């Protein structure tokens, strides 16, 4: 289980670093990552609680939600930056 959490954390850091490397606005990326992380943590905590592992479920949900939300937000940022020209 720790290995999965470690991989999620590494992937999340790569997404965050990649978002910082872009030249345009990253407001949607940041907002998507935060919102996805919060919603993922809540959903993961509820699901994990059913199996007696609420904290692990919340951690996995937060990582997956932040990753997904960041990717969606990044796509929105990129779309907006290309439509500005």
N, C-alpha and C positions, 0 to 999 in steps of 0.2 A: 504494500500500500504506500509506503514511503517513497518507493521508486516512482510510482505514478504521480504523486504530488510533486516530486522533484522535477519530473519531466514537464508537468503543467507549468510550474514556476519558470523553468528555463524557456519554454515556448512563449510564455507571457512577457518575459524580459526581452526576447528577440522582437516581439511585436512592438513593444514600447520603444525600444531603441530604433527600430525601423521607422516608426512614426515620427521620432525626433529628427531623423535624417532628411525628411522631406522638406522642400523649400516653401511649400504653401502653408495655409492655415491647417491646424490639427485640432480645431475645436470640436468637431464631430467625433474624431477618433477618441479624444479624451472623455467626452461625455458618454459615448457608447461603451467604452471600457468600464467606466465607473458604474453606469446604470446596469450593464450586463453583470458586473461583479456582484453588485448588491442583490439583484434578482436571482442570480445563480447561487449565491450563498444561502439565500432564504429557501429556495427550492431544494438545494442540496441538503440543507439542515433538516428540513421536514422529511425528505426521503431517507436520509441517513438515520434519523431518529427512529424510524420504523424498524430498522435492523440493529439498533443499539449503538450506532456509530455516527451520532449527530455531528460532532466536530469534524470528523474526516469527510463526511458528506458535504458539510458547509465549505470546507477548504477546496474540495474538488469542484463543487458547483461554482464557487467564486472564481477559481482559475479558468474554468471552461467558459463561464459567462463573460468574464473580462476579455478573454481571447475572442470570443464570438462578437461581442459588442464592439471591440476595438477594430475588428476586421470590417464590420458593417460601417462603422463610422469613418474608417479610412477610405472605403469605397465612396462614401458620400463626399468626403473632402476632395478626393481626386476628381470626382465628377464636377464638383463646383469649380475647381481650379482650371479644368479644361474648358468649361463653359464661359469662363471670364475672358477668354481671348477672342 
